[in-house]
Amino acid sequence: MFLSAIRRVGLAALACAILITPSAAQEVRLISKEEGLNVLVDLISVDDDFFYVRVAASGDTMTIPREMVQCEGVACPAPERREADLVMVGSDNVGEDLMPLILEPYAAMLGGVLGEPIEISKTLMQYPIRSNSGSGGEILLVEVESTSSGPGLEALLARQADIAMSSRAANDEEVAALRRQGRGDLRDVSQEFIVAVDSVLMILHPSNPIQSLTRRQLRDIYSGRIKNWAQVGGPNLPVMVVARPDGSARANFENWAFDGPPVLSPDAVIIDGGKALTRQVMAEPGAVGYTISDNVLEAKPIDLVLDCGIVMDATTFKTKAEEYMMGRRIRLYTDNAPRSDEMQKLLDLMISPAADRLTAESGYIDLGIATDPQALGRLVQASLVGQSSNTIYRATRAMEDDLRGASRLSTTIRFETASSDIDNKARRDLDRLVEFLARPDFAGREIMFVGFADSRGDFTFNQRLSQQRAASVVQELRFHPNARLIRDRNIVAMGFGELAPMGCNDTREGQSRNRRVEVWVR
């Protein structure tokens, strides 16, 4: 009724004229909740029931009931929270950095345009998607609450969210709780969507010459036992420890750095917010901190040296290959309820190559495939770290000969714990890999699936096991729905057992990183 009245007699006829001095008026957009007409007016004042506005074209002043319209613009009063069609809760970095970028192409997929975001609170935003036709009616309202991973999963369990955004894996309790409700399995590929990867990086002030630190050095720095950079080969400069009050970045660091319960120096500076932590490190030449890739800014990331001597390079490729020790997967979780077409389209978009550029722009590491032509040297180096065995030495030189002239792809196939089945990320990685290898420039090239194992058991057995793993991945590829695209490719499987570890074999996490299949091309 509101819009039909506008079209019939014009905006000024809708309300009683009022005599209000318009000197302090600011331009806002009023949108009918019924039919979606956009009207630019000058907002003079507002109370609980009405907007008092001036029409720019005619100069008329008028009152408009607040319940009839939605107000967009800086001068608008704090909006009421409306019931959304699609609710997402969880990781603040996903909600604040990634989702605003994704929602614009998502709106286009739905045949609409993304409207002005509505800030309900500092952590709660609503994004209207409007038809790009003449009516401008609302197609969908998406709500994004940016808190942290735990509350996101709690909201999903409480049926208060359609999608949980998480920078960690769902834990056993959360998985069991959803299963008890009869709502499926959070570890199933149909309910877990890995949309990006990331690393928690150790950062220093750019003037600090330190390039790498061992796990023990970082533990002693953060516990307060090391107080000067000269104690670890750096300048005579006091150490400033910078830490987060809580959150997944802190948990990732402390789980890796400390053998048991973390002990934090009483002199540590506690900073809430990843970018704020980086700014603190940038302000103090002696500072050290940890933050995700998105928040490094101008600080200097450093490499990590594991207890067994393996160096973890702080590079994008290492993060893509999930070999940096404090790497993590960025996930969306859902239950097993039937999904609306709109929800499925959003999930499909976020795991597709179409989202890669936006994922990178948000600060995360996208799932696109990268190439490292220098990977063989690092592979050989990792294989020989701390080794005196002639068997290992000879096998490493044979591996070097077999892979000479090849480049490694970042696609790395990993397996479910205590299983020969590939994990959820690997299943979707194979989709991307098929499309990647189908490109004309791979015609006539050799594509090698290279298996590795941990060091438990006999050397010969591990070599055979790694070969079998590589062959099983090739078999998965042969039965892929789009296998016809790569039918003429020269694909081989090979295994090098416990060579080239990416993690220390005396830890469970290190062993899991070593059980992998890499992809090389020559």
BELCOR-V348683 format. One record per backbone hydrogen bond with DSSP energy under -1.0 kcal/mol. NH is the residue of the N-H (numbers start at 1). CO is the residue of the C=O. E is the energy in kcal/mol with one decimal. If there is no record, write none. Layout:
{{NH:CO:E} {NH:CO:E}}
//
This chain:
{{5:1:-2.1} {6:2:-1.6} {7:3:-2.8} {8:4:-1.7} {9:5:-2.6} {10:6:-1.7} {14:11:-1.8} {20:18:-1.0} {25:22:-1.6} {26:43:-1.6} {28:41:-2.9} {29:72:-2.8} {30:39:-3.0} {31:70:-2.8} {32:37:-1.5} {33:68:-2.0} {36:32:-1.5} {39:30:-2.2} {41:28:-2.3} {42:54:-2.8} {43:26:-3.6} {44:52:-2.8} {45:52:-1.6} {47:50:-2.3} {51:64:-2.7} {52:45:-2.8} {53:62:-2.3} {54:42:-2.2} {55:60:-2.9} {59:55:-3.2} {62:53:-2.4} {64:51:-2.3} {66:49:-2.9} {68:65:-1.4} {70:31:-2.8} {72:29:-2.8} {76:73:-1.4} {85:141:-2.1} {86:141:-1.6} {88:143:-2.9} {89:163:-2.1} {90:145:-2.0} {91:165:-2.3} {95:91:-2.5} {96:92:-2.9} {97:93:-1.9} {98:93:-1.1} {99:94:-2.7} {102:98:-2.1} {103:99:-2.5} {106:102:-1.9} {107:103:-2.2} {108:104:-1.6} {109:105:-2.0} {110:106:-1.4} {111:108:-1.6} {112:107:-2.8} {113:130:-2.9} {115:128:-3.5} {118:126:-3.2} {120:124:-2.1} {121:124:-1.8} {125:144:-2.4} {126:118:-2.5} {127:142:-3.5} {129:140:-3.1} {130:113:-2.8} {131:137:-3.6} {132:111:-1.3} {139:129:-3.4} {140:129:-1.6} {142:127:-2.4} {143:86:-2.9} {144:125:-2.9} {145:88:-3.0} {146:123:-3.0} {147:90:-2.8} {152:148:-1.6} {153:149:-2.1} {154:150:-2.4} {155:151:-2.4} {156:152:-1.9} {157:153:-2.4} {158:154:-2.1} {159:156:-1.4} {160:155:-3.1} {162:87:-2.0} {163:87:-1.9} {164:333:-2.5} {165:89:-2.6} {166:331:-2.9} {175:171:-2.5} {176:172:-2.6} {177:173:-2.3} {178:174:-1.9} {179:175:-1.9} {180:176:-2.4} {181:177:-1.1} {182:179:-1.7} {183:178:-2.1} {188:185:-2.0} {191:188:-2.1} {192:188:-1.6} {193:332:-2.8} {195:330:-2.4} {196:330:-1.1} {197:365:-2.4} {198:328:-2.2} {200:326:-2.5} {201:291:-3.1} {203:289:-2.8} {204:300:-2.1} {208:205:-2.2} {213:303:-1.7} {215:305:-1.6} {218:214:-2.3} {219:215:-2.4} {220:216:-2.5} {221:217:-2.3} {222:218:-2.7} {223:219:-1.7} {225:220:-1.5} {226:220:-1.9} {229:237:-2.7} {231:228:-1.8} {232:229:-1.6} {233:230:-1.2} {234:229:-2.8} {237:235:-1.9} {239:227:-2.8} {240:286:-2.5} {242:288:-2.3} {243:269:-2.5} {251:247:-2.0} {252:248:-2.9} {253:249:-2.2} {254:250:-2.8} {255:251:-2.6} {256:252:-1.4} {257:253:-3.0} {258:254:-2.0} {265:222:-3.2} {268:265:-1.7} {269:241:-3.2} {271:243:-2.9} {277:273:-2.2} {278:274:-1.9} {279:275:-2.2} {280:276:-1.8} {281:277:-2.1} {282:278:-2.6} {283:279:-1.0} {287:284:-2.1} {288:240:-2.2} {289:203:-2.1} {291:201:-2.1} {293:199:-1.0} {295:292:-1.7} {296:293:-1.4} {299:296:-2.2} {300:204:-2.6} {302:202:-1.9} {303:211:-2.2} {304:312:-2.1} {305:213:-2.1} {306:310:-3.1} {309:306:-2.2} {312:304:-3.6} {315:313:-1.8} {319:315:-1.6} {320:316:-2.8} {321:317:-2.6} {322:319:-1.2} {323:318:-3.0} {327:324:-1.9} {328:198:-2.8} {330:196:-2.8} {331:166:-3.5} {332:193:-2.1} {333:164:-2.4} {334:191:-1.7} {336:183:-1.1} {344:340:-2.2} {345:341:-2.0} {346:342:-1.6} {347:343:-2.2} {348:344:-2.7} {349:345:-2.2} {350:346:-2.1} {351:347:-1.1} {352:349:-1.2} {355:352:-1.8} {356:353:-1.4} {359:355:-2.7} {360:356:-2.6} {361:357:-2.2} {362:358:-1.8} {363:360:-1.2} {364:359:-1.4} {365:197:-2.4} {372:408:-2.9} {375:372:-1.2} {379:375:-2.2} {380:376:-2.6} {381:377:-2.2} {382:378:-2.5} {383:379:-1.7} {384:380:-1.5} {387:384:-2.0} {393:389:-2.2} {394:390:-2.8} {395:391:-2.4} {396:392:-2.5} {397:393:-2.0} {398:394:-2.0} {399:395:-2.3} {400:396:-2.4} {401:397:-1.9} {402:398:-2.4} {403:399:-2.0} {406:403:-2.1} {407:521:-2.7} {408:372:-2.1} {409:519:-3.3} {410:370:-2.3} {413:517:-3.0} {416:421:-3.0} {419:416:-1.6} {423:414:-2.1} {427:423:-1.8} {428:424:-1.6} {429:425:-2.5} {430:426:-2.0} {432:428:-1.5} {433:429:-2.7} {434:430:-2.4} {435:431:-1.5} {436:432:-2.4} {437:433:-3.0} {438:434:-1.3} {439:436:-1.3} {442:439:-2.1} {443:440:-1.7} {445:442:-1.7} {447:490:-3.1} {448:520:-3.4} {449:492:-2.8} {450:518:-2.8} {451:494:-2.9} {452:516:-2.6} {453:497:-3.4} {462:458:-2.5} {463:459:-2.0} {464:460:-2.1} {465:461:-2.7} {466:462:-2.5} {467:463:-1.7} {468:464:-2.2} {469:465:-2.2} {470:466:-2.2} {471:467:-2.4} {472:468:-2.2} {473:469:-1.8} {474:470:-2.1} {475:471:-2.2} {476:472:-2.0} {477:473:-2.2} {478:474:-2.2} {479:475:-1.5} {480:477:-1.3} {483:480:-2.3} {485:482:-2.0} {486:483:-1.8} {489:486:-1.8} {491:489:-1.2} {492:447:-2.6} {494:449:-2.5} {496:451:-2.7} {499:496:-2.0} {507:504:-1.4} {511:507:-2.3} {512:508:-2.0} {513:509:-1.8} {514:510:-1.4} {515:511:-1.1} {516:514:-1.3} {517:413:-1.9} {518:450:-3.1} {520:448:-2.9} {521:407:-2.7} {522:446:-2.5}}
//
